[in-house]
C-alpha cells in the first residue's frame, strides 16, 4: 500500500505484551519474546518505507518497579537482540542509537551498546533509536541540569535560556522530533515518553496488543497519519494559501 505522506520520525510505545500473554494463558515473559518479533517486523517495514527515524520504547525508568525476574528477562532480551541483530542492521545501513540512562545497566549490556553504536555510527540509512531506561521527565531534568551547570560556569546567563537551548540539551537533539506516535493496546496516554519532543506529534492508539502489530497495522497507522492536517497553529486557509504559493 502506498502512503502519499509519510512521517519523518515514528515513535512507538510497544504496549500490551503482558496482556497478550495473559490472554493465551502464557507467562508474561512469553509476551515480551513475541514483542521482540513484532519489533523486528516493524523495523524491517520501516526500512522498506524509507522512514527517516524510528524510535521504539523498550524499557522505561518506571519499569524497574516490575518483578525482578521480569526486569532481568527484558534486559536479557535486549542483550540478545543487540548480539543477534546489530550486524544485520549494519548491513542494511541502519544507524543504531540507544536512548536513556545507562547507569543501572550491567557491564555486558553497556559494552554491547557502545560496540553496536560504534559499528553503525557512520551508516546513512534509517536511524533506529531504542529507548531503554528512558523517561521524558528524566530527559528534561538532565537538560536543565546541563544548562544550570553552564550558568554556574559563566558560559551563559539565564537570559539565554530558550526552547531552542533546552532542545539542544535533550538526548538525540540532532534528530527531528517525532511527528507520529503510535501506542498499541488501546491505552491513550504517553506515560512519560518524550514529553518535550512529542509536542506537535499526531497520536494513534490502535486497540491491538504489540505482539500482533504487523505490516497491515503499520499501513493502517500510516494512512491515519496521511489523513491528518498538520497546522502548527495556522488555519487551514493559511496552509492552503502557502501550498498554492509554493506550487506556483
N, C-alpha and C positions, 0 to 999 in steps of 0.2 A: 504494500500500500504506500502511495506517495503522499507525503505531508508537505504542503507548499511552504509553510512557515515553521521552522524548527527552532527550539530554544538553543541558545549557546551553551548554557550550563544547566544540567539537570541534577537536582539534589534529591535523594531518596531516603526516607525513613523506612527501613526494612522491618515492618512491624507484623506480628502475628505468628511467629514461628512456634511459640509455646502453645497457642490455641489451636494451630494446625495439628500439632502432635496430639493434643488432648482429644480432639475430635476423632482421632484414629486410635485412641487408647494406647498411645506410644509415650515413652519418656520425652520430656521437653528437649533433651539433647538431640533427639532424632529430628525435631523441628528445626533446630539450628543447622544440622547437617544438610537437610533439604533446602534450607535457606541459602547455603553456600552454592548449591546448584542453580538456584534462581539468580543469584548474583552473577554467576558465570554466564548464564544465558543473556542477562541484561547487558553485561559488558560487551559481549560479542555483538549484540544487535546494535548497541550504540556506536560501536566502531564502524559497523556497516553503514549506519545512518550518518556517519561523519559528525557526530556530536563533538563539540569542542572540549567540554569538560563534563565529567560525570563524578558526582560525589555520593558515596554510599556510607550511611551511618551504621557502623558495625557494633559500636560499644560506647555507651555514654558514661559521663562521670558518675551518674546515679546507679549504673548497672553493677557497681561494686557491692551494692546492698543485697544483691541476689544471693541465693545459697552458694557457698564457696565451690562446691562441686560443679555447679553450672558455670560459674565465672571461669574456673580453670579450663573447662571444656571449650568455652567460647574463645579464650585466648589460645588454647592449643589448636583450634580450628584456624585461627589467624596465622599462627606459625606454619601450619601445614599448607595453607593457601599460599603464603609467601614462598615457601620452599618449592612448591609444585608449579606455581603459575608465573613467577617473575620472569623466568627465561622465555616463556611463551609470550608474555606481554611485550617483552623487549623485542622479540622477532616481529611483532605486529606494530612496532614503532610507537608503543604506548609509553607515556611518561607516568610513573607511579609516584604518588606522594602520600604520606601518612599525616593526618591532621589530628593533633591532640597532645595531651600531656603524657610524656613517656616516663615520668619519674617513678611510677609504680610498676612498670613492666620489668620482667626479669632480663638478665643479660642476653640470653639467647634471642629473645624477641627484639630487643633493642639493636643487637648486632645484625639481625636479619633485615630490619627496617633500614638501617644505614646502608647495607650492601645493596638492597633492592632499589633504593632511591638513587644510589650512586650509579648502578648499572644502567638505569633508564633515564638518567638526568638529561641527556642530550637528545632524547627522542623528540620528534616534532609532530607526532600524531596526537590522538586523544590524550588528554590529561585525566588520569584516573586517581581520584582522591578517596582514600579510605579514612573515615573519621573514627578514631579509636581512642577511648578515654577522653572524649571531647564533650564540651558543653558550651553553649553560647555565652552564658554569664562568665565562665572561666576565660573564654577568649577575650571578651571585652575588658575583664579585670586585668588580664595580662597587658593589654594595650594601654590601659590607664596607668598601670604601674610603670611601663616603659616611658610614657610621656612624663609622669611625675619625676622619674629619675633624670630625664633630660632637663627638666626645670631646675632641679636641685643642682645639677652640674653647670647651670648657667647657659646651656646651649639654646634654650628657647624660653619664652615667658608665657604666662597664662593667656595672654592676648593672641598667641599663635595657635591656640587650640581651635581647630575647625573640624567639621565632619570629615574632610579630606585627610587631615592629620590622624584622626582616630582610625580611619580605614587603613591608612598606611602602616599602622602598628598592629593590625589584626593578622592572624595567621592566613596564609595564602592570599595576601593583599595584592599580589601581582596577577591574580586570576579574575575574570569577570564574575560579578556576583551572580548567584543562581537566579535565573528568570523563571524557573519552573520547579516547584516542589511536589513530589509525589509521596504520599504516606499510605501504605497499604493497610488493610484490616478494617477500614471504616472509621478509625479514630480520627477526629477532626481537631487536632491541636499540633503545635510544633514542638512541644516538650523540650524547650531549652536548646533547640538546634539552630545554629547560625542566626542568632537573633538580629544582629545588625545587617547581615548580608541578605536576608530574605525580605527586606523592607518593600520591595517592588515586585516580588515573585508572584506568579499565578500558583494557586494551590489546587491540588487534585487528590481526592480521597476515595479511591476505589474500595469496595467492600471486601475484596478477596484477600486472603492471607498471603504473606510474602512468598512462601514456597510455591504457590500456584500462579504467581506473576510470570507471564511469558511474553513472547513476541506480540501476540494478539493484544494482551493487556497494555503493552507499551504503545502499540499503534493507536489504541483507543485513547490513551493518555495524550499522545501527540496530536491527535485530531482535536481533542478538547483544547489543548493549548493553541492550536491554529485558529480556533473559533473565537478566541478572546481578543478584545480590543484593548490594547495596552496604551493608556492615555497619559500616564505620568503627570497628572494634574491638569492637562489640557482638556479641552472639549473635543467631542467627535468632529465638530465642524472645523476646528483648528487643524486637526490631524488631516482631514480631507483636503484642506487648502494647501497644507505643506506637501502632501503627496502629489497634488496637481502641479505645484511649482517645481518639485524635484523631477517630475516626469516631462516637464515642458522642454 
